[in-house]
Amino acid sequence: MKKLLVFLFAIATHISFAQVNGGEQIFQFLRLSQNPHITALGGISIINPSNDVMMSTGNPALLRPSFHTQLGFNYSFYYAKTKISNVYYAHYNPKIKTTFGVGLQYLNYGNFQLTDPIGNITNTSQATDYALSFSASKQYLERWRYGATIKLANSHLIDKKASALLVDLGVAYADTTNKIYVGAVIKNAGTTIRNYEKGFSQPLPLDLQIGFMKKFKKAPFSISILAHHLTKWDIRYDNPADKINNQLLFSDSSTDTKTNTYFADKLFRHFIFALDINLGKRLEISAGYNHLRRSELSIADKKGMSGFSMGVGMYLNKFTVHYAQSYYHLAGSYHELGLSIRMNQLFGLGSNWTKINWSEKYGNSF
């Protein structure tokens, strides 16, 4: 397992030399959360052992037998009336002891009017992004799981098209005795198949993420720390507003931009802090703080709730329902709803369907 971790880090380090941050990367939609619970935890979660199949979209290593025949849906009421839908399904094969997953991530930016140089409407067109994914995960020894996801991403922005083949590689460690969970994922490593412009290649949104989660035996809550963008130290941009005012939660006190190294700000831009509170066995409240989001999308005069997110989840016998609200900037928050259905428990198809194991129940390895 140590060799696998070293291998994952080596791949990310090698590819990172060709990567840049911000708007210079294409397929940025692949960074979006596909699950309200992940959204509530700050937008990224790779180790949370929640019994919701959509959590596997954050780390393929989280796919496990207990997700057998679980089907997840997600819809985001995103900014500018952008429609975002996600679907994910998991299936466990006991013969090869492997859990498989297939998913679809779809974004519709709406209709756009095309005009000639003097403003006459000539046509209409749509802008859409989507990604098809196929995942597989296996257990290693007692506490480890590893998994991979292959994604085919396509983008159609009015008259421009692009496509890419990408892979996510992840590992997860679960010490259920001490309730400690650790994970690492390399996301969106791959290559473009078709570029928006011929002969002009753009980098993909590669990311290396490491997460830690601690649950408490005598307290109904857990804390999480997630580190992201680990292929590059300085992901901060030179913001002129910093010369005037600075109200970030983590920042250096000096306002002299010539001498200030902004070490604290650079460091905490890599971190997301999250909290889960369990109110009994059925109800869960989640909250997260994303320092990078607050740093880049808030304004100096009025930070507001930028960078914060929150949500609630209900775990029923046959369903899991989640709702999340995330604040990017002063323009307001966006809302997200998710539903996971345990197909084998809901329909109970009986012995005639044992070949696809719909009647089987598998324990949670985490």
C-alpha positions, -999 to 999 in steps of 0.1 A, spaced: 0 0 0 29 24 7 41 17 -29 7 26 -42 6 59 -23 41 68 -35 30 59 -71 -1 82 -68 20 111 -55 46 106 -83 20 108 -110 5 140 -96 40 156 -92 50 146 -127 18 160 -143 17 191 -122 45 208 -142 20 211 -171 -8 225 -149 -19 260 -141 -48 273 -119 -79 293 -125 -96 300 -158 -67 287 -179 -79 251 -173 -107 235 -193 -134 212 -180 -136 231 -147 -171 216 -142 -153 184 -131 -144 201 -99 -180 207 -89 -196 186 -62 -220 159 -73 -236 154 -39 -254 178 -15 -235 162 14 -202 170 -2 -214 205 -10 -223 210 26 -188 199 37 -172 227 17 -173 213 -19 -148 185 -16 -150 153 5 -129 121 -1 -131 101 31 -166 106 47 -180 70 53 -216 82 50 -240 55 37 -248 74 6 -236 61 -28 -231 97 -41 -202 101 -17 -183 78 -40 -181 106 -66 -155 123 -44 -133 92 -41 -138 59 -60 -122 41 -31 -153 48 -11 -173 24 -33 -181 -6 -12 -204 -37 -11 -230 -19 11 -238 3 -19 -250 -27 -39 -279 -16 -62 -280 19 -47 -291 46 -71 -284 83 -65 -298 114 -80 -287 150 -75 -300 184 -88 -284 218 -82 -302 251 -85 -270 268 -96 -262 304 -105 -274 321 -137 -301 294 -140 -275 268 -149 -291 233 -146 -269 207 -130 -279 170 -127 -260 140 -115 -268 103 -115 -248 74 -100 -254 37 -96 -234 10 -78 -233 -28 -82 -213 -53 -63 -199 -85 -78 -192 -111 -51 -173 -134 -74 -145 -110 -79 -152 -90 -47 -154 -57 -66 -178 -29 -64 -186 -11 -97 -202 23 -103 -214 42 -133 -223 79 -133 -234 109 -154 -226 145 -146 -245 170 -168 -246 208 -170 -270 228 -192 -261 265 -194 -293 273 -214 -300 288 -248 -280 316 -264 -289 338 -293 -264 341 -321 -262 374 -340 -244 389 -369 -219 418 -366 -248 444 -365 -269 426 -339 -294 407 -361 -304 374 -345 -293 346 -369 -298 314 -348 -299 300 -313 -276 275 -297 -271 256 -264 -240 253 -241 -236 220 -223 -210 200 -204 -212 164 -194 -190 135 -182 -196 98 -182 -178 78 -155 -171 42 -148 -156 32 -114 -143 1 -96 -132 -5 -61 -117 -33 -40 -107 -39 -4 -71 -44 6 -64 -62 39 -88 -52 67 -87 -14 67 -78 -3 32 -98 2 0 -85 14 -34 -104 24 -65 -103 41 -99 -127 61 -121 -124 66 -158 -142 96 -172 -151 107 -207 -158 145 -206 -174 164 -234 -181 201 -237 -202 219 -263 -201 257 -259 -222 271 -287 -199 266 -317 -169 251 -299 -164 215 -288 -139 197 -267 -135 162 -252 -111 145 -229 -103 111 -213 -95 114 -176 -89 91 -146 -93 94 -108 -72 72 -86 -80 69 -49 -72 51 -16 -90 51 17 -81 39 51 -106 33 79 -98 25 115 -133 19 128 -121 11 163 -106 45 168 -129 61 143 -102 76 122 -105 79 84 -78 89 59 -80 92 21 -60 104 -9 -71 110 -45 -56 121 -77 -84 137 -98 -87 145 -135 -54 132 -147 -56 125 -184 -54 139 -219 -76 159 -243 -91 141 -273 -104 171 -290 -95 208 -283 -118 238 -287 -93 252 -312 -72 230 -334 -35 230 -326 -41 248 -292 -41 225 -262 -52 236 -227 -44 219 -194 -69 198 -174 -80 205 -138 -56 180 -122 -58 179 -84 -42 160 -56 -63 158 -25 -57 143 10 -83 141 37 -86 133 74 -117 126 94 -122 119 131 -153 106 148 -158 107 185 -171 77 205 -188 98 232 -198 128 211 -223 129 183 -201 148 158 -171 144 136 -145 168 122 -128 167 88 -98 185 73 -93 183 35 -62 195 17 -65 202 -21 -44 217 -50 -14 199 -35 5 199 -68 13 235 -64 22 256 -33 13 291 -43 -23 292 -57 -28 328 -45 -32 356 -70 -20 392 -65 -52 409 -55 -51 447 -54 -79 448 -28 -55 433 -3 -37 467 -1 -69 483 12 -85 458 35 -82 422 46 -109 404 65 -101 367 58 -102 343 86 -66 333 80 -43 361 68 -11 379 78 -14 411 97 9 432 76 -6 453 48 26 460 30 23 439 -1 60 443 -9 72 427 23 43 405 32 48 368 21 11 360 28 23 326 41 -9 320 62 -32 328 33 -12 307 9 -13 278 34 -50 279 43 -61 283 7 -53 246 4 -76 236 32 -113 229 38 -127 224 73 -159 205 79 -182 193 107 -209 167 108 -234 166 137 -255 135 142 -289 141 159 -298 105 165 -295 78 138 -316 94 112 -307 131 111 -274 147 103 -263 184 101 -232 193 81 -212 225 77 -180 235 59 -156 264 53 -136 267 21 -108 293 25 -99 294 -12 -135 301 -22 -137 329 4 -104 344 -7 -112 345 -44 -149 353 -45 -155 377 -16 -150 414 -17 -130 434 8 -158 457 20 -183 429 27 -172 393 30 -206 380 41 -209 342 41 -186 336 12 -168 303 16 -193 288 40 -217 260 33 -242 239 53 -267 211 48 -289 185 64 -294 148 57 -320 121 66 -310 84 66 -342 63 62 -344 26 57 -347 27 20 -339 63 11 -312 89 19 -322 125 14 -298 155 15 -301 192 11 -273 217 9 -268 255 7 -235 269 -4 -223 305 -4 -199 316 -31 -202 354 -29 -226 382 -22 -247 373 -52 -263 348 -30 -262 311 -23 -272 281 -45 -292 251 -33 -288 214 -40 -310 184 -35 -300 147 -35 -318 114 -32 -303 79 -29 -325 48 -32 -316 13 -20 -331 -6 -49 -326 -41 -34 -345 -31 -2 -372 -11 -20 -382 -37 -46 -371 -70 -30 -374 -89 -63 -369 -123 -47 -351 -155 -56 -358 -152 -93 -334 -123 -94 -306 -138 -74 -283 -138 -104 -280 -100 -101 -281 -102 -63 -309 -77 -57 -320 -96 -27 -286 -96 -10 -276 -73 18 -239 -66 23 -224 -51 55 -206 -18 55 -169 -25 54 -162 10 69 
